[in-house]
Amino acid sequence: MTLSLAEGWMWGVWPAALLVSVAFDALFCGLETGIYILNKVRLDLHAEAGSRPAMLLQKMLRNPPNLLAVLLIGTNICRYAATFSVTAMFLLAGHEHKSEWLAIAVTAPLLFVISDSVPKGVFQRLGAAAVYRLCWLLRGADVLFKVTGVSPLVRFIAGALMLLTRTGRARGQTLGAPGLSAILAEGRASGLLTDFQSVMAGRVEHIGRVRLSDVMVPMSRVVAAPLDVTRGQLRQLMSEHNLSRMPLLAEGGRVAGVLDIFEVLIADDDTPPAEKKADPLVLPADMSVTDALYQMQREHTVLAVVESGGGHAGIVTVKDLVEEIVGELEGW
């Protein structure tokens, strides 16, 4: 069968249109993943250093709805163009009645693999470098869609739907726990935070919910001395336990005071140890770790008694509280 000049020209146009559509669709899909994993802290640093791609991306990220509209519009236009090109080729081949079904059978796996899955995996590996190099595509698409009125129309329809369904968020909200979690997750994914920093950041994120009752040493496990302890007995306790402070217990098991062991041992008089005790700082069991640290800092003390139900339930030290943030401190 001899092709006419017009048919021969069309057989050159539609395959080329398909390749261009698939290529740009892959770029838009990859950029969507790249933008998601882009480290905003490093982006700000590059922008401050004068990087033009970073400054352009920083400007576009200030308007997330518009950036999302650009990515979605670009992806959908490319996919419609690819589907149309494949359909046109089947029509030229004489499959008029089956062209739509054949086009779906060809474009569905083609777009899913080549234009979606593969680019997203590639951009996830390449990271920010690919996004910086292709920021011109986002900028060009942004200008094109604004001039043609496509992106303003999409954002208007999306805004109207959100208003009707009342799912839009109020402006001016504080960051909150979800926002902080997202920033930490981004830092971990991008490698900005080390494993140790990630663990510590996670502890800081949840430290506000930790109470003294969760971290205290119960009185049954506390190394303490009676109120009438002698210097000899104190030395014996020191030989068995490596402590710098020791609670003194009155009758009934309540803490009557706290001894600075070294102050007692270096004294060259025969003053009973109980006379050198300091009044204990008593904190409620439901107090948060952060509030307890602040209170102990104000009182210049390293040990506090935890009170629960009208009695002394346990003790906490600054070490116990700090370990809730940084982890175990063996050498303290």
C-alpha positions as CSV (number, residue, x, y, z in Angstrom):
1,M,0.0,0.0,0.0
2,T,1.4,3.3,-1.1
3,L,1.1,6.1,1.5
4,S,0.2,9.6,0.4
5,L,2.4,12.5,1.2
6,A,0.0,13.7,3.9
7,E,-0.2,10.2,5.5
8,G,3.6,9.9,5.4
9,W,3.9,13.2,7.1
10,M,1.4,12.2,9.8
11,W,3.3,9.0,10.5
12,G,6.3,11.2,11.3
13,V,4.3,13.7,13.4
14,W,2.3,11.3,15.7
15,P,5.3,9.1,16.9
16,A,7.3,12.3,17.6
17,A,4.3,13.8,19.5
18,L,4.1,10.5,21.5
19,L,7.8,10.6,22.4
20,V,7.7,14.3,23.4
21,S,4.5,13.8,25.5
22,V,5.9,10.7,27.3
23,A,9.2,12.5,28.0
24,F,7.6,15.6,29.4
25,D,5.1,13.5,31.4
26,A,8.1,11.7,32.9
27,L,9.7,15.0,33.9
28,F,6.6,16.3,35.5
29,C,6.1,13.1,37.5
30,G,9.7,13.0,38.5
31,L,9.6,16.7,39.6
32,E,6.6,16.0,41.7
33,T,8.7,13.4,43.7
34,G,11.7,15.6,43.7
35,I,9.8,18.6,45.1
36,Y,8.4,16.4,47.8
37,I,11.8,15.2,49.1
38,L,13.5,18.5,48.5
39,N,15.3,19.6,51.6
40,K,13.9,23.1,52.4
41,V,16.8,23.9,54.8
42,R,19.4,23.3,52.1
43,L,17.3,25.1,49.6
44,D,17.3,28.2,51.8
45,L,21.1,28.0,52.2
46,H,21.6,27.7,48.4
47,A,19.2,30.6,47.8
48,E,21.1,32.8,50.4
49,A,24.4,31.8,48.6
50,G,22.9,33.3,45.3
51,S,22.0,30.1,43.4
52,R,19.4,31.2,40.8
53,P,17.7,27.7,40.6
54,A,17.4,27.7,44.4
55,M,15.9,31.2,44.4
56,L,13.5,30.3,41.7
57,L,12.3,27.1,43.5
58,Q,12.1,29.0,46.8
59,K,9.8,31.6,45.1
60,M,7.6,28.9,43.6
61,L,7.4,27.0,46.9
62,R,5.9,30.1,48.6
63,N,2.7,29.3,46.7
64,P,2.2,25.6,47.1
65,P,-1.3,25.5,45.5
66,N,0.0,27.1,42.3
67,L,3.0,24.7,42.2
68,L,0.8,21.7,42.7
69,A,-1.6,23.0,39.9
70,V,1.4,23.4,37.5
71,L,2.6,19.8,38.1
72,L,-0.9,18.3,37.8
73,I,-1.8,20.3,34.7
74,G,1.5,19.4,33.0
75,T,1.1,15.7,33.8
76,N,-2.5,15.5,32.6
77,I,-1.9,17.5,29.4
78,C,1.1,15.2,28.5
79,R,-1.0,12.1,29.1
80,Y,-3.9,13.3,27.0
81,A,-1.5,14.2,24.2
82,A,0.2,10.7,24.4
83,T,-3.2,9.0,24.3
84,F,-4.3,11.1,21.4
85,S,-1.1,10.4,19.5
86,V,-1.5,6.6,19.9
87,T,-5.1,6.8,18.9
88,A,-4.2,8.8,15.8
89,M,-1.6,6.2,14.8
90,F,-4.2,3.3,15.1
91,L,-6.6,5.3,13.0
92,L,-3.9,5.8,10.3
93,A,-3.3,2.1,10.4
94,G,-6.9,1.4,9.5
95,H,-8.2,0.3,13.0
96,E,-11.0,2.8,13.2
97,H,-13.4,0.6,15.2
98,K,-10.7,-0.6,17.7
99,S,-8.5,2.5,18.0
100,E,-9.8,3.6,21.4
101,W,-9.4,0.2,23.0
102,L,-6.0,-0.4,21.4
103,A,-4.9,3.1,22.5
104,I,-5.8,2.3,26.1
105,A,-4.0,-1.1,26.0
106,V,-0.8,0.6,24.8
107,T,-0.8,3.8,26.7
108,A,-1.8,2.5,30.1
109,P,1.3,0.3,30.7
110,L,3.5,2.8,28.8
111,L,2.5,5.7,31.0
112,F,2.5,3.8,34.2
113,V,6.0,2.4,33.8
114,I,7.9,4.9,31.6
115,S,6.2,8.1,32.6
116,D,5.4,7.4,36.3
117,S,7.2,4.6,38.2
118,V,10.6,4.9,36.6
119,P,10.9,8.7,36.8
120,K,9.8,8.8,40.4
121,G,12.4,6.2,41.3
122,V,15.1,8.1,39.4
123,F,14.3,11.4,41.0
124,Q,14.2,9.8,44.4
125,R,17.8,8.7,43.9
126,L,19.0,11.9,42.2
127,G,17.3,14.1,44.8
128,A,17.7,17.8,44.7
129,A,20.3,17.9,41.9
130,A,17.7,16.9,39.3
131,V,15.1,19.4,40.6
132,Y,17.6,22.3,40.5
133,R,18.6,21.4,36.9
134,L,14.9,21.2,35.7
135,C,13.5,24.2,37.6
136,W,13.3,26.0,34.1
137,L,10.6,23.5,33.1
138,L,8.5,24.4,36.2
139,R,9.0,28.1,35.5
140,G,8.2,27.8,31.8
141,A,5.1,25.7,32.5
142,D,4.0,28.1,35.2
143,V,4.2,31.1,32.8
144,L,2.5,29.2,30.0
145,F,-0.4,27.9,32.2
146,K,-0.9,31.4,33.7
147,V,-0.9,33.2,30.3
148,T,-3.4,30.7,28.9
149,G,-5.5,30.9,32.1
150,V,-5.4,27.2,32.8
151,S,-3.7,27.3,36.2
152,P,-5.9,30.1,37.6
153,L,-9.0,28.2,36.5
154,V,-7.8,25.0,38.1
155,R,-7.0,26.8,41.4
156,F,-10.4,28.6,41.3
157,I,-12.3,25.4,40.9
158,A,-10.2,23.7,43.6
159,G,-10.8,26.6,46.0
160,A,-14.5,26.6,45.3
161,L,-14.8,22.9,46.0
162,M,-12.8,23.3,49.3
163,L,-15.1,26.2,50.3
164,L,-18.2,24.1,49.5
165,T,-17.0,21.1,51.4
166,R,-15.4,23.3,54.2
167,T,-12.2,21.3,54.2
168,G,-9.9,24.3,53.8
169,R,-7.5,25.1,56.6
170,A,-7.6,28.4,58.3
171,R,-4.7,30.7,57.5
172,G,-2.1,31.6,60.1
173,Q,-2.1,28.3,61.9
174,T,0.9,27.5,64.0
175,L,3.2,24.7,63.0
176,G,1.9,22.1,65.6
177,A,2.9,18.5,66.1
178,P,2.0,17.3,62.5
179,G,4.1,20.0,60.9
180,L,7.0,19.3,63.2
181,S,6.7,15.6,62.4
182,A,6.7,16.3,58.7
183,I,9.9,18.5,59.0
184,L,11.7,15.7,61.0
185,A,10.6,13.1,58.5
186,E,11.9,15.3,55.7
187,G,15.2,15.7,57.5
188,R,15.6,11.9,57.9
189,A,14.7,11.1,54.3
190,S,17.1,13.7,52.9
191,G,20.0,12.6,55.1
192,L,20.3,16.0,56.8
193,L,19.8,14.3,60.2
194,T,22.0,11.5,61.4
195,D,20.6,8.4,63.1
196,F,21.4,9.8,66.5
197,Q,20.0,13.2,65.7
198,S,16.8,11.6,64.3
199,V,16.3,9.6,67.5
200,M,17.0,12.6,69.7
201,A,14.6,14.8,67.6
202,G,11.9,12.1,68.0
203,R,12.4,12.1,71.8
204,V,12.2,15.9,71.9
205,E,9.0,15.8,69.8
206,H,7.3,13.6,72.4
207,I,9.0,14.9,75.6
208,G,6.0,17.1,76.4
209,R,3.9,14.0,77.1
210,V,6.4,12.3,79.4
211,R,5.6,12.8,83.2
212,L,7.8,12.4,86.2
213,S,5.8,9.2,87.1
214,D,7.2,7.7,83.9
215,V,10.9,8.3,84.7
216,M,11.2,8.4,88.5
217,V,13.0,5.8,90.5
218,P,10.4,4.3,92.9
219,M,11.2,4.7,96.6
220,S,11.5,0.9,96.9
221,R,14.6,1.0,94.7
222,V,16.1,4.3,96.1
223,V,19.4,4.0,97.9
224,A,18.7,6.1,101.0
225,A,19.9,6.5,104.6
226,P,18.0,7.0,107.9
227,L,17.9,10.5,109.3
228,D,20.2,9.4,112.2
229,V,22.9,7.9,109.9
230,T,26.5,8.2,111.1
231,R,29.6,9.2,109.1
232,G,30.8,5.6,109.3
233,Q,27.5,4.2,108.0
234,L,27.6,6.8,105.2
235,R,31.1,5.7,104.2
236,Q,29.9,2.1,104.1
237,L,27.0,3.1,101.8
238,M,29.4,5.0,99.6
239,S,31.7,2.0,99.2
240,E,28.7,0.0,97.9
241,H,27.1,2.7,95.7
242,N,28.6,5.4,93.5
243,L,26.4,8.4,94.5
244,S,26.9,12.1,95.0
245,R,23.5,12.8,96.6
246,M,21.6,10.7,99.1
247,P,18.1,11.1,100.5
248,L,17.6,10.9,104.2
249,L,14.4,9.2,105.3
250,A,12.3,10.1,108.3
251,E,9.9,7.8,110.0
252,G,7.1,6.7,107.6
253,G,9.5,6.7,104.6
254,R,9.2,10.4,103.7
255,V,12.3,12.2,102.5
256,A,13.4,14.6,105.2
257,G,16.4,16.0,103.3
258,V,19.1,15.4,100.8
259,L,22.7,15.0,101.6
260,D,25.6,16.1,99.5
261,I,27.9,13.2,100.1
262,F,31.2,14.9,99.3
263,E,30.3,17.9,101.5
264,V,29.9,15.5,104.4
265,L,33.0,13.4,103.8
266,I,35.4,16.3,103.4
267,A,34.2,18.0,106.6
268,D,36.8,17.7,109.4
269,D,34.4,17.9,112.3
270,D,32.1,15.4,114.0
271,T,28.9,17.1,113.0
272,P,26.1,14.6,112.4
273,P,25.4,14.2,108.6
274,A,21.7,15.0,109.1
275,E,22.7,18.6,110.1
276,K,24.2,19.2,106.6
277,K,21.0,18.1,104.8
278,A,19.2,20.3,102.4
279,D,15.5,20.6,102.2
280,P,14.2,18.4,99.3
281,L,12.5,19.8,96.2
282,V,9.2,18.1,96.0
283,L,7.5,17.9,92.6
284,P,4.1,16.3,91.6
285,A,4.1,13.0,89.8
286,D,2.0,14.4,86.9
287,M,4.5,17.2,86.1
288,S,6.1,17.1,82.7
289,V,9.8,16.4,82.3
290,T,10.4,19.8,80.7
291,D,8.7,21.6,83.6
292,A,10.7,19.6,86.1
293,L,14.0,20.4,84.4
294,Y,13.1,24.1,84.5
295,Q,12.1,23.9,88.1
296,M,15.2,22.1,89.1
297,Q,17.3,24.6,87.2
298,R,15.6,27.5,89.1
299,E,16.2,25.7,92.5
300,H,19.9,24.8,91.6
301,T,19.3,21.2,92.6
302,V,20.1,17.9,90.8
303,L,17.7,15.7,92.8
304,A,14.0,16.0,93.4
305,V,11.4,14.0,95.3
306,V,8.3,12.9,93.4
307,E,5.1,13.2,95.3
308,S,1.9,11.1,94.5
309,G,-1.2,10.6,96.5
310,G,0.1,12.6,99.5
311,G,3.2,10.5,99.8
312,H,6.7,10.4,98.4
313,A,6.6,7.9,95.5
314,G,10.2,8.2,94.2
315,I,13.0,10.5,93.2
316,V,14.3,11.9,89.9
317,T,17.7,13.4,89.0
318,V,18.7,15.8,86.3
319,K,20.4,12.8,84.7
320,D,17.1,10.9,84.6
321,L,15.4,13.8,82.9
322,V,18.2,14.6,80.4
323,E,18.3,10.9,79.4
324,E,14.8,11.2,78.1
325,I,16.1,13.4,75.4
326,V,19.7,12.2,74.6
327,G,19.5,8.6,75.7
328,E,21.5,6.6,78.2
329,L,24.4,8.5,79.8
330,E,26.7,5.8,81.3
331,G,29.5,8.1,82.3
332,W,27.3,10.6,84.3
